[in-house]
Amino acid sequence: MFSNIEEDLERSIYHRIRMKAVEYGYALDIRNYQLDPEGSLIDEAEQKKYDADLKALQQEKGFAVEIFGYSNNQNIGKKKSASIVIDIESFLPGLTGLDTTAKYESNGNGGFAKYQGPSLTSDLFFGIKLICNHVKQLRVIHQIMVNAIPRLGYIPWYFNNGLQTDKNIMVKYDSMADVSWLDEGIIEKVYRYEILDAHETLDDIINGNISAIKEINVEINDNNELNIK
């Protein structure tokens, strides 16, 4: 079945980093501004308010941090300082097998639906780019990243209020590459992570309308044999 898992994972990473930058005082909390359904500022007046607040933050801290997710693809290639860019790569087969035994759930119409899940989990690979002009900025955005995304551990889904007792997102750090453009005065470091044991697809519906058992009749015939009807 169709799944929004990739979008939900990307938004969870983005939300985690963005809120850490807000907590440290280097980014504005976009929830304080009116947005349209696509996440853009709703009108010119709201944009002016955001720009004024951003300028005030830059004057107070010396610089502000911008965070770009994969959905901001029109800005993702721009070398803005200081910025954190989330680059979603791809799913690859994981190492954990899953139980493919059929499951039955109510279909809401008095019957049941039969589901069957995938036989293997998937791992999602993604990169976090830290882009800035000098070492002071690098230290700040690096601290934002490492405090938001663990080397090996869990982060919550963006729609949950913190970590849950189960069904969190497991993240593992893989590698780092320095791709700085020193001649242009740009420091750029790319940190590569993977999300382990994700369910890339939802369970498939094998049969969406299985009738419920209404009645079971048990009879004993003349030969003392049990008949179930």
Secondary structure, DSSP 8 states (H G I E B T S, - for coil): ----HHHHHHHHHHHHHHHHHHHTTSS--GGGS-B-TTSSB-SHHHHHHHHHHHHHHHHHHS---EEE-TT-TTTTTS--SSEEEEEEEEEEEEEEE-----EEEE-SSSSEEEEE--SEEEEEEEEEEEEESSHHHHHHHHHHHHHHS-SEEEE--TTSSS--SS--EEEEEEEEEE--BGGGTBEEEEEEEEEEEE--S--EEEEEEE-------EEE-TTS-EEE-
